[in-house]
Amino acid sequence: MTPAMMLAIARHHQRKAEQSRAVGFFQEVQRELRKNRQTVIVAAGGGGRNDGSAVWGSITGTLSNQADLQGALDAKVTSGGALGTPSSGTLTNCTGLPTAGLVDDAVTYAKMQNISATSRILGRKTAAAGDTEECTLSDILDFVGSAAQGDILYRGSSAWARLAAGTSGYVLKTQGASANPAWTDWVGAESGESVLGSTFTITGSAGTYQNTGLSITLPSAGTYLITASIRGVVQVSAGVPAYIVSRLYNVTDSAAVTNSERFVCLIHTTGQQSQNTCGIGVLLTVAASKTIRLEAFRSGGTTYTQSGILSNTDGRTTLGYVRIY
């Protein structure tokens, strides 16, 4: 027998031995999988163990199709059920971990990433669905609506709402505990005045107020400062002292305006004339539009030569108002 023939026969027996060992190893793996149904570790150089330490190596040898073996091993591991709870250790480089298996309330705050700074709230300020983001208090307040400079946040009947910036010069007005605030025109612009066109002569009975013909109309609900400048004249031939008194009268409500009475002028000597100008200033709160007029009366027991409310170029009698709020 030639050396070449002897070498060929040796190589043939070597291949047969390697194939026999590989088949034996594969059969051993199958037996272990059926018996324990656990993770199988295939180490470099062949052999395996079932102690649960999941470290995969490479498979070597002359198997005709290692992919078939790998597929079989993968199927066995997948069908083997849950791997259990690791007793210790740290997972690294893990992807695709299922979240459905997490126990409720198992993840603590300490396991979450740190908040980047103080005074932050977790939410989402970017449009559409997406990851959780850190929001500032200003970001959260912007959730109320299309925020802009000058807007004011207030509590509505059932939720917080945004009051858009008002017209320049307007002021914020509360409308009570059961209503929303609103912008309103500056009250200083809401005013008016009337002037007595000519002298009004007082002829009525003593102590009886007469309408002087001078009035104003308060335009709407609110609190008003009502002012009057009254120029009076009195002269008597008998019966002193003699005097004139004026007041404000609410025509709409048929009632005198409280504390509006003023002493206009007084005379102590017969035959002499007394002229004087006095003022009225009162605050009046109304629930709606009201008409206010100026009234006057003269004292009794006197023979009057002249008694009245004057208004001319020497001095006007006026009645006016300014809305305070």
PyMOL commands that set and color helices and strands:
alter all, ss='L'
color gray80, all
select helices_A, chain A and resi 3-36+66-79+109-111+137-142+187-189
alter helices_A, ss='H'
color red, helices_A
select strands_A, chain A and resi 41-42+48-49+121-123+133-135+152-155+160-163+171-173+182-184+191-195+200-201+210-218+222-238+242-250+255-256+262-267+273-286+290-298+303-310+318-323
alter strands_A, ss='S'
color yellow, strands_A
deselect
rebuild
show_as cartoon
